[in-house]
Amino acid sequence: MAERAGRSRLTREQLRIWRGFIETSNELRGRLAARLQSESGLSDGDYQVLLALSEAEGRTLRSAELAALIGWERSRLSHHLGRMERRGLVARDAAEDPRGVDVRITPQGAEAFRAGSVPHFRAVRELFVDALTPDQLAQVAELTEALRRQWDGLAAE
């Protein structure tokens, strides 16, 4: 028990590293979202939805599956889909199961996604990939894999 209590305290250095990681991650996400919006007219949320739908079989997902896939609450997704539907990017259809709704990407949504991906990938390269050496990129991959393994282990407990 004492060992566990001692392990729960973070050192100043650990807190400094954690804060730097969070602040840098938030700054990167914000810069990418701003560039995506200004260069394509798509919000970060639009892009997440369109990406998930473009990768789905038949380019369609149940709304509950889509919400889980992108990590959103269903009510948030429903409101966002309404805005996207009014812009012609997605369509919602009654599912075979009357308790659900199918969400599909429209041709206009697919085109907006394709057009938005080019400047988005350019921004990812400029703001992330180009800032790191190949060794540092490999380290980022190792770090993200270690975090996911930790989370999977905690979820299994």
N, C-alpha and C positions, 0 to 999 in steps of 0.2 A: 504494500500500500504506500509506504513512504517513497519507494522508487517511482511509482506512478505520479505521486504529487510533485516530486522534484522534476519529473519530465514534463509536467504541464506548464511550468514556468518557462517563458521565452527569455533568452538573453537579449541585451541591447542590440547586439549584432544581428541576431535572428529577426528581431523586430525591424531593424533598418533594412534588411534584405527583403522581408515580407512587404514592407511599405513601398519600397522601390519597385518591387514586382507588380503590386496592385496599381500604383500610380502610373507606371509605364504601360501596363496592359490597358488601363482605362484611357490613357492618352492615345495609344495606338488605335483602339476601337473608335474613339471619337474622331480622330483624323481620317480614318478609313470611311466612316459613315458620312462625314462632311464631304469628302471627295466624291463618294458614290452619289450622294444627293445632288451635288452641283454639276457633276459630269453626266449623269444619266437620268436624273429626276426620280430615282428610286430611293426609298428610305432603306435603312439597314433591315428593318422588319420586312419590307417588300421583298428584298433580295433573299432573306432567309426562307420565306414562304415559296418564292419562285424556284429557288434552288432545290428545296425538298420535293416540290411537285415535278420539276424537270427530271429528277432522278428516279421518281416513282414509276412503277410498272403502270403503263397506260396513262402516265402523267396525271394520275388521280390518286387522292388519298381520302380516307374517312377523316372528318374534321378532328375527331379525338386522336387518331393516329398522328395527324399533322401537328397537333398541339404538343403531344408527347415528344415527337421527333425534334421539334425546335425548342422545347423546354418552356412553353408558354402555358399559362392558365387558359382554359377553354373560353372563358368570357373575353379575355383580351384578344384571343385569336378571332372570335366571332366579330368583334367590333372592327378589327383590322381588316378582316375579309370583306366586310361590308364596304369599307372605303376602297379596297382593291377592286371589288366587283363593280362599283360605280365608275371606276376608271377603265374598266374592260380588261383587267389583267387576269382575273380568275372568274370562274362561275361555280355556283353551288347548285347541286342537284339532289333531289330526294334519292336516298340510297335504297337498295333492295330491302334492307332492314329499316322499318319506319322510325326507329329510334335514332337514326344517324343521318348525316349529310355527307355527300361526296363533294370534294373540292377538286376542281380540275383547272389546269392552266389553259388559258385561251390562246389562240394564235397571236393575238396582240401581246399577251403576257409573255409568251415564249420569245417573241421578237424583242420586247423590252429587256428580258433577261439576257439574251444574247448580246444586245447592244450595250447593256450595262456591265457585262462581264469583262469586256475588253479594257475599259478604263479602270475597273476595279482590280483586275489582275496587275495592271501597270502600277497602281497605287500600292498594292501588296508588295510588289517587287521593290519599288522605290523606298517605302517606309519600313519594310521589314527585311526582306531577303538581302538587299544591297547593303544594309547596315552591318551584316554579319559575315564572318568568314565561313567557308565550308565546314571547318571544325566546329565553329560555334553553332551553326545550324544543326549539325549532328548532335551537339550537346542539348540543344532545345528539344530535339526529338527524344533523346534519352530522358530528359526531365519530364516531358509530358507523359511518356510511357510510364515512368515511375509513379507519377501522381495518379494515373488511371489504375495502376495495379494496387496502390494503397487504397483508393476509393472502393475498388472491387472487393478487396479484402475486408474493409470495414462494413460494406453492404452485406457480405456473407455472414458476418458475426451475428 
